[in-house]
Amino acid sequence: MSTETALFFQVVHRLEKSLNHKEIALGAFLDIEGAFDNTSFSAIITAARECGLEETCCRWVRSCLRADWYIPPLWAAV
């Protein structure tokens, strides 16, 4: 099994577990090659607004883009 496939199954498992326990599950994925080398954060937020993303979500995305984040491994305890 490839690393990508294993990660995909881990993500799906965590989402299903959250939904089964009536918890909130949220995933945001940006997979744009060269996006952070070639696109400003304000352009990403502007595009999100133009696509109809709610303002609360736009502010959350903006804070994620501007912050230094530590993302624990999928298998870490929540």
MDTraj code that builds the backbone (N, CA, C; nanometers):
import mdtraj as md
import numpy as np

residues = "MET SER THR GLU THR ALA LEU PHE PHE GLN VAL VAL HIS ARG LEU GLU LYS SER LEU ASN HIS LYS GLU ILE ALA LEU GLY ALA PHE LEU ASP ILE GLU GLY ALA PHE ASP ASN THR SER PHE SER ALA ILE ILE THR ALA ALA ARG GLU CYS GLY LEU GLU GLU THR CYS CYS ARG TRP VAL ARG SER CYS LEU ARG ALA ASP TRP TYR ILE PRO PRO LEU TRP ALA ALA VAL".split()
xyz = np.array([
    [0.0852, -0.1165, 0.0000],
    [0.0000, 0.0000, 0.0000],
    [0.0903, 0.1235, 0.0000],
    [0.0566, 0.2222, -0.0820],
    [0.1381, 0.3433, -0.0895],
    [0.1139, 0.4306, 0.0333],
    [0.2042, 0.5230, 0.0561],
    [0.1895, 0.6173, 0.1678],
    [0.0636, 0.7005, 0.1509],
    [0.0372, 0.7446, 0.0278],
    [-0.0827, 0.8241, 0.0025],
    [-0.2094, 0.7467, 0.0346],
    [-0.2125, 0.6212, -0.0051],
    [-0.3297, 0.5378, 0.0215],
    [-0.3472, 0.5174, 0.1712],
    [-0.2381, 0.4908, 0.2414],
    [-0.2450, 0.4710, 0.3860],
    [-0.2947, 0.5981, 0.4552],
    [-0.2452, 0.7130, 0.4144],
    [-0.2907, 0.8391, 0.4733],
    [-0.4376, 0.8635, 0.4439],
    [-0.4796, 0.8331, 0.3217],
    [-0.6194, 0.8493, 0.2846],
    [-0.7087, 0.7661, 0.3766],
    [-0.6726, 0.6400, 0.3978],
    [-0.7538, 0.5532, 0.4832],
    [-0.7544, 0.6019, 0.6280],
    [-0.6434, 0.6574, 0.6747],
    [-0.6379, 0.7129, 0.8097],
    [-0.7326, 0.8321, 0.8224],
    [-0.7323, 0.9193, 0.7226],
    [-0.8199, 1.0364, 0.7253],
    [-0.9656, 0.9921, 0.7234],
    [-0.9993, 0.9011, 0.6345],
    [-1.1372, 0.8517, 0.6253],
    [-1.1792, 0.7873, 0.7575],
    [-1.0915, 0.7083, 0.8168],
    [-1.1227, 0.6435, 0.9445],
    [-1.1523, 0.7475, 1.0520],
    [-1.0678, 0.8508, 1.0620],
    [-1.0875, 0.9544, 1.1642],
    [-1.2175, 1.0313, 1.1403],
    [-1.2488, 1.0595, 1.0139],
    [-1.3740, 1.1289, 0.9832],
    [-1.4944, 1.0429, 1.0185],
    [-1.4911, 0.9160, 0.9803],
    [-1.6016, 0.8254, 1.0123],
    [-1.6199, 0.8121, 1.1631],
    [-1.5102, 0.8013, 1.2360],
    [-1.5159, 0.7897, 1.3820],
    [-1.5812, 0.9137, 1.4427],
    [-1.5411, 1.0312, 1.3955],
    [-1.6003, 1.1553, 1.4461],
    [-1.7489, 1.1613, 1.4156],
    [-1.7853, 1.1292, 1.2939],
    [-1.9260, 1.1343, 1.2553],
    [-2.0087, 1.0329, 1.3324],
    [-1.9556, 0.9130, 1.3546],
    [-2.0273, 0.8105, 1.4306],
    [-2.0506, 0.8510, 1.5754],
    [-1.9601, 0.9342, 1.6284],
    [-1.9744, 0.9826, 1.7664],
    [-2.0450, 1.1185, 1.7715],
    [-2.1062, 1.1565, 1.6591],
    [-2.1792, 1.2827, 1.6471],
    [-2.0926, 1.4029, 1.6828],
    [-1.9653, 1.3948, 1.6465],
    [-1.8724, 1.5049, 1.6648],
    [-1.8645, 1.5846, 1.5353],
    [-1.8064, 1.7000, 1.5443],
    [-1.7863, 1.7816, 1.4249],
    [-1.6569, 1.7387, 1.3582],
    [-1.6612, 1.7202, 1.2288],
    [-1.5414, 1.6840, 1.1535],
    [-1.5202, 1.7886, 1.0450],
    [-1.3982, 1.8376, 1.0369],
    [-1.3668, 1.9406, 0.9382],
    [-1.2346, 1.9070, 0.8736],
    [-1.2297, 1.9167, 0.7447],
    [-1.1042, 1.8965, 0.6723],
    [-1.0890, 2.0056, 0.5684],
    [-0.9719, 2.0590, 0.5606],
    [-0.9419, 2.1596, 0.4588],
    [-0.8127, 2.1178, 0.3917],
    [-0.8155, 2.1043, 0.2609],
    [-0.6997, 2.0557, 0.1884],
    [-0.6690, 2.1488, 0.0731],
    [-0.5480, 2.1949, 0.0680],
    [-0.4988, 2.2724, -0.0454],
    [-0.3830, 2.1956, -0.1049],
    [-0.3992, 2.1528, -0.2264],
    [-0.2919, 2.0789, -0.2924],
    [-0.2688, 2.1432, -0.4290],
    [-0.2084, 2.2594, -0.4233],
    [-0.1832, 2.3348, -0.5450],
    [-0.0322, 2.3479, -0.5580],
    [0.0228, 2.2813, -0.6569],
    [0.1682, 2.2814, -0.6726],
    [0.2183, 2.4229, -0.6961],
    [0.3108, 2.4646, -0.6126],
    [0.3707, 2.5965, -0.6252],
    [0.2843, 2.7092, -0.5730],
    [0.1696, 2.6773, -0.5135],
    [0.0764, 2.7816, -0.4706],
    [0.1411, 2.8797, -0.3733],
    [0.2149, 2.8290, -0.2776],
    [0.2697, 2.9176, -0.1758],
    [0.3967, 2.9863, -0.2238],
    [0.4513, 2.9419, -0.3345],
    [0.5669, 3.0095, -0.3935],
    [0.5224, 3.1190, -0.4895],
    [0.4041, 3.1043, -0.5461],
    [0.3629, 3.1918, -0.6555],
    [0.2352, 3.2715, -0.6302],
    [0.1653, 3.2465, -0.5220],
    [0.0373, 3.3111, -0.4966],
    [0.0387, 3.3757, -0.3595],
    [-0.0094, 3.4978, -0.3527],
    [-0.0155, 3.5652, -0.2224],
    [-0.1322, 3.5097, -0.1414],
    [-0.1206, 3.5215, -0.0100],
    [-0.2283, 3.4737, 0.0766],
    [-0.3558, 3.5528, 0.0497],
    [-0.3415, 3.6833, 0.0237],
    [-0.4615, 3.7642, -0.0019],
    [-0.5324, 3.7186, -0.1296],
    [-0.4565, 3.6740, -0.2302],
    [-0.5184, 3.6242, -0.3536],
    [-0.5963, 3.4955, -0.3266],
    [-0.5445, 3.4095, -0.2394],
    [-0.6141, 3.2852, -0.2045],
    [-0.7451, 3.3178, -0.1341],
    [-0.7405, 3.4123, -0.0386],
    [-0.8613, 3.4504, 0.0357],
    [-0.9618, 3.5173, -0.0581],
    [-0.9160, 3.6043, -0.1455],
    [-1.0050, 3.6696, -0.2420],
    [-1.0746, 3.5658, -0.3302],
    [-1.0000, 3.4679, -0.3782],
    [-1.0584, 3.3622, -0.4614],
    [-1.1606, 3.2804, -0.3827],
    [-1.1308, 3.2537, -0.2566],
    [-1.2256, 3.1792, -0.1728],
    [-1.3563, 3.2571, -0.1576],
    [-1.3454, 3.3876, -0.1335],
    [-1.4656, 3.4713, -0.1212],
    [-1.5448, 3.4714, -0.2525],
    [-1.4738, 3.4848, -0.3640],
    [-1.5402, 3.4878, -0.4945],
    [-1.6090, 3.3557, -0.5269],
    [-1.5596, 3.2463, -0.4680],
    [-1.6225, 3.1148, -0.4888],
    [-1.7377, 3.0914, -0.3922],
    [-1.7621, 3.1882, -0.3033],
    [-1.8762, 3.1783, -0.2135],
    [-1.8475, 3.1207, -0.0759],
    [-1.7213, 3.1066, -0.0407],
    [-1.6885, 3.0571, 0.0928],
    [-1.7326, 3.1600, 0.1960],
    [-1.7990, 3.1142, 0.3011],
    [-1.8486, 3.2059, 0.4039],
    [-1.7333, 3.2821, 0.4685],
    [-1.7627, 3.4042, 0.5139],
    [-1.6591, 3.4914, 0.5690],
    [-1.5902, 3.4301, 0.6907],
    [-1.6652, 3.3591, 0.7745],
    [-1.6035, 3.2940, 0.8904],
    [-1.4975, 3.1944, 0.8454],
    [-1.5281, 3.1175, 0.7414],
    [-1.4321, 3.0209, 0.6881],
    [-1.3129, 3.0921, 0.6243],
    [-1.3385, 3.2037, 0.5571],
    [-1.2283, 3.2797, 0.4968],
    [-1.1321, 3.3304, 0.6037],
    [-1.1867, 3.3783, 0.7144],
    [-1.0998, 3.4250, 0.8236],
    [-1.0203, 3.3094, 0.8830],
    [-1.0825, 3.1912, 0.8932],
    [-1.0121, 3.0746, 0.9459],
    [-0.8986, 3.0342, 0.8525],
    [-0.9260, 3.0316, 0.7224],
    [-0.8224, 2.9978, 0.6244],
    [-0.7089, 3.0995, 0.6327],
    [-0.7429, 3.2279, 0.6401],
    [-0.6408, 3.3324, 0.6498],
    [-0.5531, 3.3114, 0.7726],
    [-0.6139, 3.2775, 0.8860],
    [-0.5345, 3.2555, 1.0071],
    [-0.4451, 3.1321, 0.9929],
    [-0.4933, 3.0309, 0.9228],
    [-0.4104, 2.9120, 0.8994],
    [-0.2917, 2.9450, 0.8090],
    [-0.3154, 3.0260, 0.7081],
    [-0.2084, 3.0602, 0.6148],
    [-0.1018, 3.1464, 0.6812],
    [-0.1408, 3.2312, 0.7731],
    [-0.0477, 3.3243, 0.8358],
    [0.0254, 3.2655, 0.9563],
    [-0.0230, 3.1570, 1.0092],
    [0.0321, 3.1017, 1.1340],
    [0.1347, 2.9926, 1.1053],
    [0.2226, 2.9733, 1.2007],
    [0.3096, 2.8555, 1.1989],
    [0.2332, 2.7454, 1.2702],
    [0.2048, 2.6394, 1.1981],
    [0.1230, 2.5319, 1.2528],
    [0.2053, 2.4065, 1.2716],
    [0.1733, 2.3374, 1.3784],
    [0.2251, 2.2024, 1.3977],
    [0.1070, 2.1101, 1.3749],
    [0.1201, 2.0210, 1.2797],
    [0.0126, 1.9261, 1.2522],
    [0.0609, 1.7889, 1.3002],
    [-0.0036, 1.7365, 1.4060],
    [0.0393, 1.6068, 1.4574],
    [0.0095, 1.4960, 1.3577],
    [0.0813, 1.3869, 1.3668],
    [0.0543, 1.2736, 1.2788],
    [-0.0900, 1.2262, 1.2970],
    [-0.1466, 1.1680, 1.1931],
    [-0.2854, 1.1222, 1.1982],
    [-0.3082, 1.0202, 1.3092],
    [-0.2062, 0.9484, 1.3460],
    [-0.2249, 0.8431, 1.4459],
    [-0.2095, 0.8962, 1.5880],
    [-0.1831, 1.0258, 1.6055],
    [-0.1680, 1.0829, 1.7393],
    [-0.3037, 1.0853, 1.8089],
    [-0.3005, 1.0720, 1.9396],
    [-0.4246, 1.0778, 2.0168],
    [-0.4813, 1.2176, 2.0102],
    [-0.6122, 1.2263, 2.0039],
    [-0.6795, 1.3567, 1.9963],
    [-0.7246, 1.3970, 2.1342],
])
top = md.Topology()
chain = top.add_chain()
for i, resn in enumerate(residues, 1):
    res = top.add_residue(resn, chain, resSeq=i)
    for name in ("N", "CA", "C"):
        top.add_atom(name, md.element.get_by_symbol(name[0]), res)
traj = md.Trajectory(xyz[None], top)
